[in-house]
């Protein structure tokens, strides 16, 4: 093998190694971002105020009359907190910051259930404020959660993930 061929081979190997290291770094960065997103989800939901607000909303029946919400300053406050949290989650899933299935495993139940209770209130707010984007990311997120739920949602995580380790 002559010197030029050896140099070309060495260059090719160096480029392939650099590409492989770049791919590994991208994967590590993506996993780090997912882990950080999971922590942010936990921080947001662990906020006592959000937890209490969701608990209050979950006491209501599905499709509660918007006037019931409006008649209670406490329910308006709780609905608004849940609304803003769900809007943020929806936007962050859309942007790819949060993984849909990870969010579903961690918070999908209360996000869906609060939507079922408050959707008439959100629609009334849209109409009253003439702002069609009120609750848009929350509604979008619930649609995605229903269309592509985490596989464990059918039988429960305790059954679906039995004997499995983190991916």
C-alpha positions as CSV (number, residue, x, y, z in Angstrom):
1,X,0.0,0.0,0.0
2,X,1.4,3.3,-1.0
3,X,1.6,6.4,1.2
4,X,-1.4,8.2,-0.5
5,X,-3.7,5.1,-0.1
6,X,-2.7,4.8,3.6
7,X,-3.4,8.5,4.2
8,X,-6.8,8.2,2.5
9,X,-7.6,5.1,4.6
10,X,-6.6,6.9,7.8
11,X,-8.7,9.9,6.8
12,X,-11.7,7.7,6.1
13,X,-11.3,5.9,9.4
14,X,-11.0,9.2,11.3
15,X,-14.2,10.5,9.6
16,X,-16.1,7.4,10.5
17,X,-14.9,7.5,14.1
18,X,-15.9,11.2,14.3
19,X,-19.4,10.4,12.9
20,X,-19.9,7.5,15.3
21,X,-18.8,9.7,18.3
22,X,-21.1,12.4,17.1
23,X,-24.1,10.0,16.9
24,X,-23.3,8.7,20.4
25,X,-23.1,12.3,21.7
26,X,-26.5,13.2,20.1
27,X,-28.1,10.1,21.7
28,X,-26.6,11.0,25.1
29,X,-27.8,14.6,24.7
30,X,-31.3,13.4,23.8
31,X,-31.4,11.1,26.8
32,X,-30.2,13.9,29.1
33,X,-32.9,16.2,27.7
34,X,-35.6,13.5,28.3
35,X,-34.3,13.0,31.9
36,X,-34.4,16.7,32.5
37,X,-37.9,16.9,31.0
38,X,-39.1,14.2,33.4
39,X,-37.7,16.1,36.3
40,X,-39.5,19.3,35.1
41,X,-42.8,17.4,34.8
42,X,-42.3,16.1,38.4
43,X,-41.5,19.6,39.7
44,X,-44.5,21.1,38.0
45,X,-46.9,18.5,39.2
46,X,-45.4,18.3,42.7
47,X,-46.1,21.9,43.1
48,X,-48.7,21.8,45.9
49,X,-50.9,24.3,44.2
50,X,-51.2,22.3,41.0
51,X,-51.8,19.1,42.9
52,X,-54.6,20.7,45.0
53,X,-56.1,22.3,41.9
54,X,-56.3,19.0,40.0
55,X,-57.7,17.3,43.1
56,X,-60.5,19.8,43.2
57,X,-61.3,19.5,39.5
58,X,-61.3,15.7,39.7
59,X,-64.2,15.9,42.2
60,X,-66.4,17.4,39.5
61,X,-68.5,15.4,37.0
62,X,-67.5,15.2,33.4
63,X,-68.6,18.1,31.2
64,X,-69.5,20.3,34.2
65,X,-71.6,23.3,33.4
66,X,-69.2,26.3,32.9
67,X,-71.5,28.4,35.2
68,X,-70.7,26.0,38.1
69,X,-67.0,26.8,37.6
70,X,-67.6,30.6,37.2
71,X,-69.8,30.7,40.4
72,X,-66.9,29.6,42.6
73,X,-63.7,31.7,42.8
74,X,-61.9,28.6,44.2
75,X,-63.0,26.5,41.1
76,X,-62.0,29.3,38.7
77,X,-58.6,29.4,40.4
78,X,-58.2,25.6,40.3
79,X,-59.4,25.4,36.6
80,X,-57.0,28.1,35.6
81,X,-54.0,26.5,37.3
82,X,-54.8,23.1,35.7
83,X,-55.4,24.8,32.4
84,X,-52.1,26.6,32.4
85,X,-50.2,23.4,33.4
86,X,-51.8,21.3,30.7
87,X,-51.2,24.0,28.1
88,X,-47.5,24.0,29.0
89,X,-47.3,20.2,28.8
90,X,-49.1,20.1,25.4
91,X,-46.8,22.7,24.0
92,X,-43.7,21.0,25.3
93,X,-44.8,17.6,23.9
94,X,-45.4,19.3,20.5
95,X,-41.9,20.9,20.6
96,X,-40.4,17.5,21.3
97,X,-39.1,18.5,24.8
98,X,-41.3,15.9,26.5
99,X,-42.0,12.5,25.1
100,X,-45.7,11.8,24.8
101,X,-45.6,8.3,26.4
102,X,-43.4,9.5,29.3
103,X,-45.9,12.3,30.0
104,X,-48.7,9.8,29.7
105,X,-47.1,7.5,32.2
106,X,-46.5,10.3,34.7
107,X,-49.5,12.6,34.3
108,X,-51.8,11.4,31.5
109,X,-54.6,10.3,33.7
110,X,-55.2,13.6,35.5
111,X,-54.6,15.6,32.3
112,X,-57.3,13.6,30.5
113,X,-59.7,13.5,33.4
114,X,-59.5,17.2,34.1
115,X,-60.1,17.9,30.4
116,X,-63.2,15.8,30.4
117,X,-64.5,17.8,33.3
118,X,-63.5,21.2,32.1
119,X,-63.8,21.1,28.3
120,X,-67.2,22.9,28.3
121,X,-65.6,25.6,30.5
122,X,-62.7,25.9,28.1
123,X,-65.1,26.1,25.1
124,X,-67.2,28.8,26.9
125,X,-64.0,30.8,27.7
126,X,-63.0,30.6,24.0
127,X,-66.4,31.9,22.9
128,X,-66.6,34.6,25.6
129,X,-63.1,35.9,25.0
130,X,-63.3,35.4,21.2
131,X,-60.0,33.6,21.4
132,X,-60.0,30.2,19.6
133,X,-56.6,29.4,21.0
134,X,-57.7,29.2,24.7
135,X,-56.9,25.7,25.8
136,X,-55.6,24.7,22.4
137,X,-52.5,22.8,23.5
138,X,-54.4,21.1,26.3
139,X,-57.0,19.9,23.8
140,X,-54.3,18.9,21.3
141,X,-52.5,17.0,24.0
142,X,-55.6,15.0,25.1
143,X,-56.2,14.1,21.5
144,X,-52.7,12.8,21.2
145,X,-52.9,10.9,24.4
146,X,-56.1,9.3,23.3
147,X,-54.8,8.5,19.8
148,X,-51.4,7.1,21.0
149,X,-51.6,6.2,24.7
150,X,-48.7,4.6,26.5
151,X,-49.1,0.8,26.0
152,X,-49.4,0.4,29.7
153,X,-52.7,2.3,29.9
154,X,-54.8,-0.7,28.7
155,X,-53.8,-2.9,31.6
156,X,-51.9,-0.7,34.1
157,X,-48.2,-0.2,34.5
158,X,-48.0,-2.8,37.3
159,X,-49.0,-5.5,34.7
160,X,-47.5,-4.1,31.5
161,X,-44.1,-3.4,32.9
162,X,-43.9,-6.3,35.3
163,X,-40.4,-7.7,35.1
164,X,-39.2,-5.0,32.7
165,X,-36.4,-2.5,33.4
166,X,-36.1,1.0,32.2
167,X,-35.6,1.3,28.5
